[in-house]
Amino acid sequence: MEKIAAPTRPKNDFNYETDCRAALAPLVDGLLDMAEQAGWDRRKAAYTLMFLSAQRVGTGQEERK
């Protein structure tokens, strides 16, 4: 798996989220490509990633290391 670039700005910086998107986008694209190659519908796989992400944040797992 590719290494994710570390943040270079504080969490409260206006561009923090933009930088995070740029760091994660290639990994998400790769994961969706892999799901599609395995036969999964790309749109359904993207929806499922959103669901799983929201589920993990909602249960407090975002603080795990």
Backbone as CSV, one residue per row, in Angstrom:
resi,resn,N_x,N_y,N_z,CA_x,CA_y,CA_z,C_x,C_y,C_z
1,MET,0.839,-1.177,0.000,0.000,0.000,0.000,0.885,1.241,0.000
2,GLU,0.421,2.254,-0.727,1.177,3.502,-0.806,1.229,4.206,0.544
3,LYS,2.288,4.961,0.733,2.402,5.764,1.946,1.577,7.041,1.772
4,ILE,0.882,7.431,2.819,0.074,8.648,2.796,0.926,9.804,3.304
5,ALA,0.902,10.909,2.559,1.660,12.094,2.969,1.132,12.611,4.302
6,ALA,2.043,12.997,5.159,1.667,13.560,6.464,1.165,14.989,6.284
7,PRO,0.299,15.438,7.189,-0.165,16.827,7.093,0.980,17.805,7.323
8,THR,0.897,18.923,6.632,1.912,19.968,6.784,1.317,21.232,7.393
9,ARG,0.016,21.193,7.687,-0.684,22.346,8.257,-1.423,21.903,9.516
10,PRO,-1.733,22.827,10.401,-2.533,22.472,11.579,-3.978,22.143,11.177
11,LYS,-4.669,21.367,12.024,-6.045,20.943,11.734,-6.998,22.102,11.491
12,ASN,-6.744,23.234,12.096,-7.652,24.373,11.951,-7.323,25.262,10.750
13,ASP,-6.307,24.902,9.971,-5.952,25.667,8.776,-7.018,25.461,7.699
14,PHE,-7.332,26.508,6.969,-8.353,26.467,5.930,-8.063,25.394,4.874
15,ASN,-6.795,25.154,4.555,-6.421,24.207,3.498,-6.126,22.795,3.993
16,TYR,-6.302,22.545,5.275,-6.009,21.225,5.838,-6.822,20.137,5.131
17,GLU,-8.129,20.359,4.981,-8.989,19.351,4.360,-8.654,19.154,2.879
18,THR,-8.301,20.237,2.197,-7.904,20.138,0.793,-6.656,19.281,0.655
19,ASP,-5.692,19.491,1.536,-4.467,18.688,1.522,-4.772,17.220,1.819
20,CYS,-5.699,16.987,2.748,-6.075,15.618,3.092,-6.709,14.924,1.883
21,ARG,-7.579,15.636,1.191,-8.200,15.067,-0.019,-7.141,14.696,-1.047
22,ALA,-6.178,15.584,-1.244,-5.117,15.328,-2.220,-4.283,14.112,-1.824
23,ALA,-4.071,13.932,-0.535,-3.274,12.799,-0.058,-4.031,11.481,-0.199
24,LEU,-5.340,11.509,0.028,-6.129,10.274,0.025,-6.694,9.899,-1.345
25,ALA,-6.867,10.868,-2.234,-7.501,10.617,-3.531,-6.857,9.482,-4.326
26,PRO,-5.529,9.434,-4.461,-4.941,8.337,-5.235,-5.215,6.960,-4.615
27,LEU,-5.258,6.898,-3.291,-5.535,5.625,-2.626,-6.980,5.196,-2.832
28,VAL,-7.892,6.149,-2.748,-9.307,5.842,-2.977,-9.514,5.415,-4.431
29,ASP,-8.891,6.131,-5.362,-8.990,5.758,-6.774,-8.484,4.338,-6.996
30,GLY,-7.354,4.012,-6.379,-6.798,2.669,-6.511,-7.708,1.605,-5.930
31,LEU,-8.297,1.887,-4.782,-9.206,0.939,-4.150,-10.452,0.729,-5.007
32,LEU,-10.992,1.815,-5.555,-12.156,1.691,-6.438,-11.803,0.937,-7.717
33,ASP,-10.616,1.174,-8.256,-10.162,0.419,-9.429,-10.093,-1.070,-9.115
34,MET,-9.538,-1.401,-7.947,-9.422,-2.811,-7.551,-10.798,-3.445,-7.374
35,ALA,-11.716,-2.722,-6.763,-13.072,-3.246,-6.569,-13.748,-3.479,-7.916
36,GLU,-13.578,-2.535,-8.827,-14.184,-2.661,-10.153,-13.584,-3.833,-10.925
37,GLN,-12.272,-4.001,-10.838,-11.610,-5.118,-11.508,-12.066,-6.457,-10.950
38,ALA,-12.457,-6.469,-9.685,-12.942,-7.699,-9.060,-14.401,-7.980,-9.426
39,GLY,-15.039,-7.023,-10.115,-16.409,-7.237,-10.551,-17.458,-6.407,-9.828
40,TRP,-17.033,-5.573,-8.871,-17.973,-4.726,-8.139,-18.300,-3.488,-8.959
41,ASP,-19.523,-3.003,-8.832,-19.933,-1.758,-9.464,-19.198,-0.604,-8.779
42,ARG,-18.547,0.248,-9.561,-17.719,1.319,-9.004,-18.534,2.272,-8.131
43,ARG,-19.723,2.653,-8.581,-20.563,3.581,-7.818,-20.997,2.954,-6.494
44,LYS,-21.365,1.679,-6.523,-21.770,0.989,-5.290,-20.581,0.859,-4.341
45,ALA,-19.403,0.600,-4.896,-18.201,0.497,-4.063,-17.887,1.847,-3.414
46,ALA,-18.046,2.942,-4.154,-17.805,4.278,-3.596,-18.802,4.569,-2.477
47,TYR,-20.056,4.221,-2.702,-21.074,4.408,-1.664,-20.715,3.603,-0.414
48,THR,-20.261,2.377,-0.623,-19.902,1.519,0.505,-18.720,2.088,1.277
49,LEU,-17.746,2.658,0.588,-16.621,3.306,1.273,-17.096,4.486,2.110
50,MET,-18.037,5.268,1.580,-18.589,6.382,2.366,-19.297,5.854,3.606
51,PHE,-20.074,4.795,3.433,-20.807,4.206,4.554,-19.838,3.698,5.622
52,LEU,-18.829,2.950,5.196,-17.868,2.391,6.147,-17.098,3.492,6.873
53,SER,-16.731,4.542,6.153,-16.021,5.661,6.783,-16.889,6.339,7.828
54,ALA,-18.137,6.632,7.474,-19.052,7.281,8.412,-19.314,6.389,9.621
55,GLN,-19.433,5.107,9.385,-19.680,4.158,10.472,-18.515,4.155,11.455
56,ARG,-17.313,4.193,10.945,-16.146,4.148,11.822,-15.972,5.446,12.608
57,VAL,-16.266,6.567,12.007,-16.194,7.840,12.721,-17.302,7.907,13.764
58,GLY,-18.466,7.410,13.423,-19.604,7.447,14.329,-19.447,6.587,15.559
59,THR,-18.577,5.583,15.502,-18.382,4.697,16.647,-17.134,5.045,17.443
60,GLY,-16.512,6.177,17.128,-15.343,6.607,17.880,-14.048,5.946,17.458
61,GLN,-14.057,5.177,16.375,-12.843,4.507,15.932,-11.860,5.462,15.268
62,GLU,-12.272,6.717,15.032,-11.368,7.672,14.389,-10.175,8.016,15.253
63,GLU,-10.261,7.748,16.538,-9.167,8.064,17.458,-8.151,6.938,17.583
64,ARG,-8.424,5.797,16.982,-7.498,4.667,17.142,-6.212,4.915,16.371
65,LYS,-5.154,4.302,16.839,-3.853,4.451,16.182,-3.348,3.097,15.790
